[in-house]
């Protein structure tokens, strides 16, 4: 983190005067974003760096773009994100990559670089740049690397609580800074193709899962391996997150419990969890991992699918402080080929959340009416809309979704 701090200070120092000038224009927005529960501005060097790179990006925007990107903390836009292709339409909110100049977009990538670990940033960069460009070349207009959206919440100039969302086809990240705390949930990360420029984007997410599975004995595998369909249980929504107030208790007792694992197996489980947690910058991921370790014995590991590296698979990790899902959707370039072989492994979706109520941080509205996705999922006259999803999702709180041995 110290290396990133030094590099980032050098990068952003040249634009500090611009930021000071733009703050004068931003005053009305600042007042409109005041939210009960905000905390004091942190003096932690790491948080200061995060605030600086965000201020630098904000300062690069015109007053119109900044207004379009800005929302109060806790605004419903926080929960409005989807992985449907941009050609499906709908207002994702915020500002598009395509509205930014090359310099402005580079400044936003500096924000991502500061919040993410080296591994996390590599994944995000590959997905938003190379993966989306690959898909765009296959089907221009249907996929578009410029269709990622940025929404800003709160204001680092005036409060210690602020965040941002990156929302697009194969990536949706929700960041929140609250005092000295930093979170990255919910986080949806996917890739199609699975390998781009010779790099397997989610290699460790798959490889570390097989390491854990292959370390289990026959009795443990019998508990871990389930027989239901492969599908995300708590995945992204089409317009508003349907799992904002989700009850994860239905997954208690399903799969292999960590307390029934040997020490080496538990370490394999931790390594798998860390693959997701440490997409966040290490200093903040360490804090999250400490919470996860505190409840490690109460973690459940569930697996659906084949047990060889050529099989499409699904797995889930359910810990009191983290929820992880991985699913091979199959297909290449939008097709949905079934069967065995590497072509059926070319489309991957993952989701990372916090079952202990920390999704979106303290400003989340953990109450309210049924969401739009639940309406679509339950109403017969909207069944056709579900065909627009490019992943399989279980209906929220549907008792039929519980896996059985």
N, C-alpha and C positions, 0 to 999 in steps of 0.2 A: 504493500500500500504506500510505503514511503516513496518508492520510485515513482509511482503514479502521481503522488502529491507534488513532487518536484517538477515532473514533466508538465503536469497540468497548470501549475502556477506560471510556468514560462509561456505556455500557449495562450492563457487567458489574459495575461497582464497587459498585452498590447491593446485590448479592447475595453479596458475598464472605463476609460473616459466616455466611450460610446454608451456604455451601460448607464452611467450617471446621467447622461443627457436624456436617454429614453425614459428613465424613471419619472421625469417630470410629466411626460405624456401619459404615463401609466397610472397616475394618481386615482382617477375615478374607478378604474378596475380594482385597484388595491382595496378601496373602501367596500366595494361590492362583494369582495371575496372574504371578508371577515367572517369567521365561523367560530361558534362557541366550542371550546375544547382545544383550541390551538395552544401551543406551548411557546416558551421563550426560544429565541434563536440560539442554537448551540454554538459553543466556542471550540468544540472538538475540531482539531485540524482536518480530520477526514471529512466531517460534515461541512466544514467551511469550503473545502474543495468541491464537494458536490454542489453546494449553493453557487459557487463561483462559475462553474461550467454551465449551470442552468441559467444564471443571470446573463452570461455571455451569449447563450443561444437566444434568450428572450430579447436581448439588446439588438440582435441582428435582424429581428423581425420588424416589418412595418407596423404602424399602429393598427392597421386593418387586420393583418395576419395575427397579431398578438391578441386582438379582441376575439377573433374567430377561434383561437386556440384555447382561450381562458375560460375556466369554470370554477365556481366555488368548491371548496372541499365538501365531500359528501354528495355532490350533485349526481343525479341519476346517470349522467354520461359516464361516470366511473364504472357502472355495471353494464354499459352498453358496448359490447364487443363481440365479434364473431369471426369465425374462420371461413365463412363462405367466400367464394371468389368475388372480386370487385364487380364483375359483370352482372352479378345478381341484383345489383342496385341497392338502395337503402342509404340513408345518411348515417355514416359512422361517427360523425361529429369531429370537431377539431380541424386540423389542416393537413392536407395531403403532402407526401413527399414531392409530388409533381408541382406543387405550388412554390417550392423552395428553390433558391439558387444553389449552385454547387457549393458555395462557401457556407450558406446557411445549413445545408444538409450535413456538411462536414462538421459543423459545430454541434449539431445534434448527435452525430456519432461520437463526438468527444464526451457528451453527456452519458451516453450508453457505456463508453469505455470506462468512465469514472465509477459508474454504479456496478458494473459487471466485473467478474474475474476475467483473466486472460482466456480461459476456456469458454466462459459464458459469452464473452464478446466475439470470439471466433465463430461460435454457433450462430449468434444473431447476425453477424455480418454476412456469413455464407448464405443464410436463409433469405435475408432481405435483398441481397444483391445477386448472388450467383444462382441460387435455386429459383427465385422468381423470374430472373431473366431467362433461364432455361425453359421454364414453363411458358413464358411469353413467346419465346421463339417457336414453340410447338403450336400454340394456339393464340396468336396475337389478338388483343382486345378482350379475350376471356380472362386471361391472367395479365397482370400489369405490375411491374416492380415499383411504379410510382404511386400505387394505390394504398400504401401504408399511411395511417393517420396518426397524428400526434395531438393529444389533449393535455392541457396543463391545468393543475388544480392547486389553488392557493398561490402564494407569492413569497418566494424566499427573501425578497427585499424587506418584508414587513413582519413575517412570522417564522416561527421555528417548525411549523407544520405545513407541508406542501408536497406535491407529488406530480406524477405524469403517467400517461398511458400511451403505449405504442400498440396500435390495433391494425391487424392486417390478416392476410390469407393464412399464412403458416406461422404466425407469431402474434401473440397478444400478451403484453407484459404490463403489470400494474405496480408502479413504484410509489412508496410513501416514505417521506422523511418526517419523523415526529420527534423533535428534540434530538437526542443522540441515537434514536432508533431508526433503522431502515428496513423496509420489507419489500418483497417482490411477488406478492400473491394477490390474486391468482396469476399463474403463468402458464400459457399455452404455447408449446413449441412443437412444430412439426416439420417434416421435410418430404418432398417428392421432387426429384428422386432422392433416395436415401444417401447416395454417393454423388458428390459433385466435385469436379476438378481433381479427382482421385482421392478425395477426403470423404470418409463416411461421417456425416454430420453428427449423428447420434450413436456413434460406435460404442461408447462406454455405457450408454443407457441400455443397450442391448447386451453387450458383452459381459458387463458386471452382473446382469440378471442371470445369465447362463452360469456364471461362476457360482452364484449363490445356489441356483437350482441343482447343479451338478455336485455340490458339496453335501446335499441332503441324502439321507439313507432312504430305503424303500418306504418305511413307515411314515417318515416326515413328508415324502413326496405325496403319499396318499392323502395327507391332510392339506397340503398346499395346492395340489392340482384339482381344479374344479371342472365342471362339464358344461357350463352355460356358454352362450354365444360370446365371441370376442367383441366387446363394445365399451366405449367410455361410459362410465356410470355417472360421473360428475364433471362432464365436459363443458365446452363453451355453448353459449346460447346464440340464437339467431339475432336477437335485438337487445334483450335484457337478460342478464345472468339469472337463470332460474334456480340456481343453487346458493343464492345469497344467504338464505336462512335455512340451509339444508340440515336435516337430521341424519348424521352419519351412523347412528346407533344400530341401524339395520345390518351393518357390516361387521359388527362385533361377533367374534367367534367363528368367522368364515376364513378359512385358510390355516396356515401354520403360525402359531404364536411364537414370538422370539424367546419367550421363557422356556420353550421346548427345544431350543437350539443349543448346540455346543458353542463354546467360546469362539472357535474359528469361524463357525457359521454366522454367529452374530457379527463378527467383524466383516464378513462378506456382505451381510445385510447393511451394515453401516456404510461400507464403501458404495453400495448401490444408492443409498439415500443421499450420500454426499455428492454423487454425480449430479443431482438436481439442486440441492441446497447451495452448492458452491458454484452455481452459475452467478450468484451474487458475489460481490467483492468479499474477499476472505475475512476481513475484519468483522463484517456484519454477519456473514455466514457462520462464523464461529459461535456467535451468540445464539443464533437459531439452532445450530447443532447441539448446543448445550441443553436447550429445552427438549430437543428430540431424544438425546441420551438419557435424560431424566425419566422418560417413559419408554425406554427401549424395550423392556421386557413385555410391555403391553402392546407391542407392534404385531400386526398380522400381515403375512405375506401370502397372496393368492395368485395362482397361475392358471391360465386357460390357453389351450392349444397344444401343439406338438412339443417335443422335448429335444429336437435336433436343431442345429443352427440353420437348416434349410426350411424350417417350419415357420409359418406366420404365428405370432404369439401375442398374448395379452398378459400383463401382470399388474398387480396392485400392491402398494405398501400403505398400510393404514396405521399411523402412529398418532398419539394424542396431539402432536404439534405439527404433523405434516401428512398430507394425502398425496400419493403419487400414482399415476396411471400411465401405462405405455401400451400402445396398440398398433400392430401392423394392419393397415387398411387394405393393402394389396393394390396392384395396378401400377401403371406408369403413364405419365402424361395425361392423367385423367381417366384412363380405362380402369376396369375393375375385373381383371383376370383372376380366376380362382384356381386352386390347386397348389401343387408344390413347386419349389424352385425359387431362384433369387428374384425373378420378376414379381413374385407375389409378396416380396418383402420391401418393395420400393416406395411405399407410402406409409409414413409413420406419424402418429399423433401422440403427444404426451401432455399431461396436465399436472400441475403442482398447486396445492392449496393448503390452507390451514384449518383443520377441523375444529380447532379450539377457539373459533370466533375471531381470528385475526385477519381473515380475508378482508382486503381493502383498509385495514387498520381501524382505528377507533371511530372514524367518521362514517363507517358503513351503516346503512339503514337496515338493521337486522330485523325488519318487520315489514308489514305492508301487504297489499293485495296480491293475488296470483299474477304471475308475469305473462307476457305475451307468448313466450315459448310454451308454457303450460297450456295456454289456450289453444295454440296450434296443435299441440300433441294430443289433446283430449277431444277436440271438436272434429267430427267426421267431415264437415264441409271444408276443412282446411288440410285434410290429409295430403293433398297433392303438394302442399308447400314443403312438407318434410323431405320431398325428393330433392330439394335444393341443397340439403346438407351434404357435405362431402365426407361425412363420417357417420358411423352408427352411434346413436345416443340412446341410452335407456330413459324411459319416461320418469320424471321426477317423482320420487316417493312411491313408486309402483311396487307393490309387494311381489309381483311376478318376476322382478328383476334380481331377486336374491339368488345367488348361486347355491347349488347343493352339491353334495359329494356324488 
